[in-house]
């Protein structure tokens, strides 16, 4: 009897921690609709030590798995839980359909199933997902600890989102000097606007590199994680709700 009680005490507080060393496709209901996301939980994750979580936002015409599969090996090495939701349309990300509330619901559901450190939830994005990651980090600066992106910027009046940041959320931007979608002048303007608001921003300009992420993903991912892992919320996360005009 004592042995049985001891085993029960030692069981993880979460139902499933790491069922297998593989990426799985999952579903979540948000705003009455089924939404898909891709999830990888390293087999080394245990209930005794809470892990960081990176929410990954893919580029146009792709899905969440295109980033998760590129991060899997590094996430396994570093002990990071990664989740890549699908945008509501193939064109890319938009508010309020894709966030902030959808991302919040995804993170909160994952917290009920896996040992996630709530103060170490991050955003990573590429291209259209990179732009949306900046938007979400500014709108939910007290919920996400930091954001790292590859090939993205604030465009036009999007710099007005900077005013919504209640916390100076750290942001890292990697961009190629030959990126035809996000020219250096545009990305530097984003950096300057963020710095003007005293937001900690790191801009890495990659020589002889264009918009393509996938062939050199391992290098970009390592750079992103070296930045992200330095940051943690000082207090429990606070999610901010917005009113949207129909």
N, C-alpha and C positions, 0 to 999 in steps of 0.2 A: 504493500500500500504506500509506504514512504517513497519507494522508487517511482511509482506512478505519479504521486504528487509532485515529486521533484521534476519529472519530465514535463508535467503540465506547466509548472512554474517557468521552466526554461523555454517553453514554446514562444515564438515571436508574437508580439502584440499585433502584427499585421497578418492578414489572412494568407497572402501570397507575397513572397519577397522576390524570388528569382526562379520562376518555374523552369526556364531553360535558357541556354546561352544563345538567344536568337531574337531578332526583331519580330514583333507581333503587330498585327493590325487590329485596332480596338475601335469601339464606337462609344460615343457619349451623346446624350440628349441635351440639346441647348436650344432654348427658345422654341421648344416643341418639335425640333428637327434632329434627326440622327446625323451626327458629324463624325467623320473618321479621323483617326490619328494613328501614327506609328510610334511604337514604344520599344525602348531597349533598357533593360535593367541588368546591370552586370551581375554575374553569379556571386561575386564577392560581397555584394550588399547584404548587410545584416541589420536586424532591428536594434542592435546595441549602439550603432554609430550612424547618425543621420547623414544622408548623402545630399550633395548639391543636385539641383535639377536645372537643365537647360531646355527651354522651349524654343524650337527651331521653326523659322518661318521661311518657306521655300520661295523660289522665283516663279515668275509667270509660266503657265503651261506645264508645271510640274506638280508633284505632290510631296507630302511630308517625308516619305521614305527617301527621297533623293538627297536629303541632308542627313537624315538619321543613319543611313547606310555608310555615308562618308565619315561620320563621327564614331561609329560603333567601336572600332578597335581602340581608338584613343579614350573613349568613355570607359571601356573595360579596364584599360591600364590605369586610369586616374580615379575610377570609382564614381563616375557621374551617371545619374539617371538622365536619359534624353527622351524627349517627346516631340514629334513633328506632326502637328495637325495639318489637315488639308484646308486650303482657303475655300470660301463658299462658291467661288467660280474660278474657272481656269485662268481668267485674266489676271487674277491676283487678289490682293487683300483690300478690304474696305471696312470702314466703321459706319454703323455699329454692328454690321453682320458678323464680322470676324474678331471684334474686340472693341473695348477691353473686356466686356463681360464674358464672352466665350472663352477667352484665354484664362480668365479668373476661374471659371467653372471647371475647366480642364485641370488646372493646377490643384484646386481644392479637392477634386475627386481623386487625383493621384496621391494626395496627402493622406487620404483615408486608406489607401491600399499599400503604400510603400513608405519607408522611413526617410522622409524628405526633411531637410533642414529648411524651415520656412523663411529664414533670413538669408538663404543662399539660393534663391530662384532667379535665373538669368534668362536673357533673350539673346538669340543669335539669328541672323537673317542674311540672305543673299538676294541682291537685286530688288525686285518688288518687295520681297520679304524683309530686306534690309531697311528699306524706307519705312515699312510698317513697324519694324522693331524700334526704330528711332521714335516714331509717333507714340507707340505704346509705352516706351520707357519714360517719356516725358509726361504722358497723361497719368501714368501709374508709377511715379517716381518713388513712392513709399511702399510699393508692393514688390517691384523687381529691383534686385540689388544693383544690377549693372547690365549693360547691353554691349555686344560686340557684333559688328557687321562686316560683310564683304560686298563692296560695290553698291553704294546707296548714298542718298543725300536728302536734305529738305529742299523742296522746290516751291517757288512762288511764295504764296502767303502761308505755306506750311510752317515757316519760322515763327508764326504766331503761337504755335503749340508750345514753344519754349516757356511762355508765360504761365502755362499750366503746371509746370514742374514745381511742386512744393519742396522737393528735396533735390539737391545738386547731384543727380544720378550720373555716375561715370559712364562714358561712351567711348568705345574704340571703333575706328573706321579704317579698314584696309581698302585700298583702291589702286588699280593699275594706272600708270601714266599714259597708257594707250586705250583706256576704256572709252569707247565711243558713246556709251549710254550715260555715263556719269563722268564728264570731263573734269579735270583737276580744278579748274576755276570754280565750278559749281560745288565740288566737295570742299574746297578750301573756304568758300563762302559759308557753308554749313558749319565748318569748324570755327570760323570767326564769330558767327552768330551765337554759337554755344558758349564760346569763351567769353563773349561780351556779357553773358548772363552768369558768369563764374561757374559754369558747368565743366567738370573735369573731362576733357576730350583729348583723345590720342588719335592722331592721323598718321597712318603709315602709307607712304606712296611707294608703290612697287615698280621698279624700273622694268621696262620692256614687257609689261603685263597688260593684257586686255581685260575684257569683262568676264572671261571664262573662269569659273571657280573649280570645276570638278577634277581636272587633271592634277592640280597641286593642292587639293583640299586638305591633305594631311598637314601641310606646312601652315596653311591659313588657320586651320583649327587649333593647332598648337599655339600659335600666336594669340588667337582669341582667348584660349583658356588661360594662358599666362597672365593676361589682363584681367579676365573675369574673376579668377580665384582670389585676387587680392581684396575683393570687396564683399562686404556683408552688411546687412541692415543693422543699425545700432539698436533697434527695438523691433517688436513684433510687426509684421507687415500690416499696412493699412490700405484697403482697397477703396478707391474713389468711384462713385457712381455718377453718371452723367445723364442729363435729359437730352433727348434727341428730337429734332423737328422732323416730322414725317414729310 
